[in-house]
Amino acid sequence: MDNTIKKESRTISHYDKHAEDFWLGTKDHDVSQNIQAFLSALPKNKALDILDLGCGPGRDLLHFKSLGHQATGLDGSATFCKMAAEYSGCPTINQNFTQIQLADYQFDGVFANACLFHVPSDELPNVLKKLHACLREGGVLFSSNPRGNTEGWQGDRYGHYIELEASQHFLEEAGFELLDHYYRPAGKPRAQQPWLALVCRKK
């Protein structure tokens, strides 16, 4: 089996096995800062076509739908896709990130909250190019990932952790312009802000 597929399969299997625990542990997380940063970069007062990449059990899908947007979820975990569709009533796509197949110019925005760090570094350029292609002109990609300078396994999950400069390089190579970034949780010293959020526009 290809090494990338092994990394994805093992990571997805972890989420499949722990889907209910993951839902209970994340369903009440406050990601309003991330959603606001994403939507503030997009046109106002219109229904948007949004891809929730790594949608998990559907928490953010339901929120986007409640705001009047057409939201579609995508996740490598078939268990998560089923949970998300039932919880949100939104369509979901069960695809591994490295094998994404989406129509060009399909979405106004891609919301990738806490998911792209699972993409191995050698696959990230291709994944970002596919996300770039699925966005309409001026479309927005939001991503939030744990930051660092390591790549490898943490238990049964594969992670690629990078800081701002490296993140910006990957994004610019894929055709994105960085509009804004911030660290989370808000109001903490930098050493206590393990998450890096990025708002980018398709050039």
VENKA-V466881 format. One record per helix or strand of 2 or more residues. SS is the DSSP state (h for helix, s for strand). FROM is the first residue (numbers start at 1). LEN is the number of residues. If there is no record, write none. Layout:
BEGIN
ss=SS from=FROM len=LEN
ss=SS from=FROM len=LEN
END
This chain:
BEGIN
ss=h from=3 len=15
ss=h from=19 len=8
ss=h from=32 len=9
ss=s from=49 len=5
ss=h from=59 len=8
ss=s from=70 len=6
ss=h from=78 len=11
ss=s from=92 len=3
ss=h from=97 len=3
ss=s from=107 len=7
ss=h from=116 len=3
ss=h from=121 len=14
ss=s from=135 len=12
ss=s from=150 len=5
ss=s from=157 len=5
ss=h from=164 len=10
ss=s from=176 len=9
ss=h from=190 len=3
ss=s from=195 len=8
END
